Amino acid sequence: MKKLIFIFVLLGLFSCSDYIDKPKNLISKDVMAEIIADLAINDQAIFVYPDKNMEAGTRAVLKAHKVKSEDFVESFKYYVIKEEMDGIASDAQEILVKKDPKAEKYIKDKLKQNGTVIPLVR
């Protein structure tokens, strides 16, 4: 009887290995970081053009990377649940700094104001 209970406990432990299944069209971490960096740039455009529809910009970013919105959402959920989004966000931040060196000064100033430190390097 004890062996039977032990077998069921082991089966229960090994059958629940993941909370979420890997999406069929999972976007790689590098592409995800590039998309997030471009979306951050698009998000800042609302300050320059406050009356414009930013949804078109989001669609343009996804189209430029040849990614469907459903695939992006599913990949985003997957990486968040797998707790890999912090690394992807750091990579996106590095991409933004490479695109605009002035962004590094802005990031450092914001960190001093907020008092929190977001690491650029893992």
C-alpha positions as CSV (number, residue, x, y, z in Angstrom):
1,M,0.0,0.0,0.0
2,K,2.8,2.4,0.9
3,K,4.5,1.7,-2.5
4,L,1.2,2.5,-4.3
5,I,0.9,5.8,-2.5
6,F,4.6,6.6,-3.2
7,I,4.1,5.9,-7.0
8,F,1.0,8.2,-7.1
9,V,2.9,11.0,-5.3
10,L,5.8,10.7,-7.8
11,L,3.4,10.7,-10.8
12,G,1.7,13.8,-9.4
13,L,5.0,15.6,-9.0
14,F,6.4,14.8,-12.4
15,S,3.1,15.3,-14.3
16,C,2.9,19.0,-13.3
17,S,6.3,20.3,-14.6
18,D,5.1,23.5,-16.3
19,Y,2.4,26.0,-15.6
20,I,2.1,26.9,-19.3
21,D,2.8,25.1,-22.5
22,K,5.3,26.5,-24.9
23,P,3.5,28.5,-27.7
24,K,3.6,27.0,-31.2
25,N,5.1,30.2,-32.6
26,L,7.3,31.3,-29.7
27,I,9.3,34.4,-30.5
28,S,13.0,34.2,-29.6
29,K,14.3,36.3,-26.7
30,D,16.5,38.4,-28.9
31,V,13.6,39.3,-31.2
32,M,11.4,39.9,-28.2
33,A,13.9,42.4,-26.8
34,E,14.1,44.2,-30.2
35,I,10.3,44.4,-30.4
36,I,10.0,45.7,-26.8
37,A,12.7,48.4,-27.5
38,D,10.8,49.5,-30.6
39,L,7.6,49.5,-28.7
40,A,9.2,51.7,-26.1
41,I,10.2,54.2,-28.7
42,N,6.7,54.1,-30.2
43,D,5.3,54.7,-26.8
44,Q,7.3,57.9,-26.4
45,A,5.9,59.2,-29.6
46,I,2.6,60.0,-27.8
47,F,4.4,63.0,-26.2
48,V,5.3,64.3,-29.6
49,Y,2.0,63.5,-31.2
50,P,-0.6,63.5,-28.4
51,D,-3.7,63.5,-30.8
52,K,-2.5,60.5,-32.9
53,N,-3.6,56.9,-32.7
54,M,-0.6,54.9,-31.4
55,E,-2.2,51.5,-32.2
56,A,-1.1,52.0,-35.8
57,G,2.5,52.4,-34.6
58,T,2.3,49.2,-32.6
59,R,1.0,47.3,-35.6
60,A,3.8,48.8,-37.7
61,V,6.5,47.6,-35.2
62,L,5.1,44.1,-35.2
63,K,4.8,44.1,-39.0
64,A,8.4,45.3,-39.3
65,H,9.6,42.3,-37.2
66,K,7.2,40.0,-39.2
67,V,5.4,39.0,-36.0
68,K,1.6,38.4,-35.5
69,S,0.0,40.2,-32.6
70,E,-1.3,36.9,-31.3
71,D,2.2,35.3,-31.3
72,F,3.6,38.4,-29.5
73,V,0.9,38.2,-26.8
74,E,1.4,34.4,-26.3
75,S,5.2,34.7,-26.2
76,F,4.9,37.6,-23.8
77,K,2.7,35.6,-21.4
78,Y,5.0,32.6,-21.7
79,Y,8.1,34.6,-20.8
80,V,6.4,36.4,-17.9
81,I,5.2,33.1,-16.4
82,K,8.6,31.5,-16.9
83,E,10.2,34.6,-15.2
84,E,12.4,35.4,-18.1
85,M,11.0,38.8,-18.9
86,D,13.5,40.7,-16.6
87,G,16.4,39.5,-18.8
88,I,14.5,40.4,-22.0
89,A,13.7,43.9,-20.6
90,S,17.4,44.4,-19.7
91,D,18.3,43.4,-23.3
92,A,15.7,45.9,-24.6
93,Q,17.2,48.6,-22.4
94,E,20.6,47.9,-23.8
95,I,19.3,48.1,-27.4
96,L,17.7,51.5,-26.6
97,V,21.0,52.8,-25.1
98,K,22.8,51.6,-28.3
99,K,20.3,53.4,-30.5
100,D,20.4,56.6,-28.5
101,P,23.4,57.2,-26.2
102,K,21.6,60.1,-24.6
103,A,19.1,57.6,-23.2
104,E,21.7,56.3,-20.8
105,K,21.9,59.7,-19.1
106,Y,18.1,59.9,-18.9
107,I,17.9,56.4,-17.4
108,K,20.5,57.2,-14.8
109,D,18.7,60.5,-13.9
110,K,15.4,58.7,-13.5
111,L,17.0,56.0,-11.3
112,K,18.4,58.7,-9.0
113,Q,15.0,60.3,-8.7
114,N,13.2,57.1,-8.0
115,G,15.9,55.6,-5.8
116,T,15.7,52.2,-7.3
117,V,18.4,50.6,-9.3
118,I,17.6,48.6,-12.4
119,P,20.7,46.6,-13.5
120,L,21.8,46.9,-17.0
121,V,24.0,43.9,-16.8
122,R,22.9,40.5,-15.7
